[in-house]
């Protein structure tokens, strides 16, 4: 049994399709298994780790910095605003960083 839920335009869809063993076997004949794609894990982790270390070093050197200014620097460091925002979120949860609410923007403090 396969259940499909969602929307088509404004119409809600809740569809249940029941397949017996013969139907599944017939469906399986039309599927061509693909070879698994091997992705290099170590370089990606090293790059992310290097980026994270650079992020921590940037804040450590600054001592404290306002969120918008930090986001601009992280976006440049990480290659885009979305990646910079992810680093800001990670900083919020880092034990070496304290974030306080400033008058106009959050302020990130390095506490080591």
C-alpha positions as CSV (number, residue, x, y, z in Angstrom):
1,X,0.0,0.0,0.0
2,X,1.3,3.5,-0.9
3,X,-0.3,6.6,0.5
4,X,0.1,9.9,-1.3
5,X,-0.9,13.1,0.5
6,X,-0.5,16.7,-0.5
7,X,-2.2,19.3,-2.7
8,X,-2.8,19.9,-6.4
9,X,-3.4,23.6,-6.6
10,X,-6.0,24.4,-4.0
11,X,-7.3,20.8,-3.9
12,X,-6.2,18.5,-1.1
13,X,-5.1,15.1,-2.1
14,X,-5.2,11.9,0.1
15,X,-4.8,8.9,-2.1
16,X,-4.1,5.3,-1.1
17,X,-2.9,2.8,-3.8
18,X,-3.0,-0.8,-2.9
19,X,-0.6,-3.1,-4.7
20,X,-0.4,-6.9,-4.4
21,X,2.8,-8.9,-4.7
22,X,2.3,-9.3,-8.5
23,X,1.9,-5.5,-9.0
24,X,5.1,-4.8,-7.0
25,X,7.0,-7.4,-9.0
26,X,5.7,-5.9,-12.3
27,X,6.7,-2.4,-11.1
28,X,10.1,-3.6,-10.0
29,X,10.8,-4.8,-13.6
30,X,10.6,-1.2,-14.8
31,X,13.1,0.2,-12.3
32,X,16.7,0.2,-13.2
33,X,18.9,0.2,-10.2
34,X,21.6,2.8,-10.4
35,X,25.1,2.5,-9.0
36,X,25.5,4.3,-5.8
37,X,27.2,7.6,-6.1
38,X,30.4,7.9,-4.0
39,X,30.9,11.3,-2.6
40,X,34.2,12.3,-1.0
41,X,33.3,12.8,2.6
42,X,36.7,13.7,4.0
43,X,37.3,16.8,1.8
44,X,33.9,18.2,2.5
45,X,34.4,17.7,6.3
46,X,37.8,19.3,6.1
47,X,36.4,22.3,4.2
48,X,33.5,22.7,6.7
49,X,35.9,22.3,9.6
50,X,38.3,24.9,8.2
51,X,35.4,27.3,7.5
52,X,34.2,26.8,11.1
53,X,37.7,27.4,12.5
54,X,37.9,30.6,10.4
55,X,34.6,31.7,11.7
56,X,35.7,31.2,15.3
57,X,38.9,33.0,14.7
58,X,37.1,36.0,13.1
59,X,35.0,36.4,16.2
60,X,37.9,35.8,18.6
61,X,39.9,38.5,16.9
62,X,37.0,40.9,16.9
63,X,36.1,40.2,20.6
64,X,32.5,41.3,19.9
65,X,30.6,42.2,16.7
66,X,27.1,43.1,15.7
67,X,25.1,40.5,13.9
68,X,24.6,42.3,10.5
69,X,28.3,43.1,10.3
70,X,29.2,39.6,11.3
71,X,26.8,38.2,8.7
72,X,28.4,40.2,6.0
73,X,31.9,39.0,6.9
74,X,30.7,35.3,7.2
75,X,28.8,35.6,3.8
76,X,32.1,36.7,2.2
77,X,34.0,33.9,4.0
78,X,31.5,31.2,3.2
79,X,30.7,32.3,-0.3
80,X,27.1,33.4,0.1
81,X,24.5,34.8,2.5
82,X,22.7,31.5,3.1
83,X,26.0,29.8,4.2
84,X,26.8,32.9,6.4
85,X,23.4,32.5,8.1
86,X,24.1,28.9,8.8
87,X,27.4,29.9,10.5
88,X,25.5,32.5,12.6
89,X,23.1,29.8,13.8
90,X,26.0,27.6,14.6
91,X,27.6,30.4,16.6
92,X,24.5,30.9,18.6
93,X,24.8,27.4,20.0
94,X,28.6,27.5,20.5
95,X,29.8,27.3,24.1
96,X,32.6,29.8,23.2
97,X,30.2,32.5,22.1
98,X,27.6,34.6,24.0
99,X,25.0,36.4,22.1
100,X,23.1,39.4,23.6
101,X,20.3,41.5,22.3
102,X,21.6,44.9,21.3
103,X,19.6,48.1,20.7
104,X,19.5,47.5,17.0
105,X,20.9,44.1,16.4
106,X,22.2,41.1,18.3
107,X,25.8,41.3,19.5
108,X,28.1,38.2,19.4
109,X,30.8,38.1,22.1
110,X,33.8,35.8,22.1
111,X,34.1,34.2,25.6
112,X,36.6,31.5,24.8
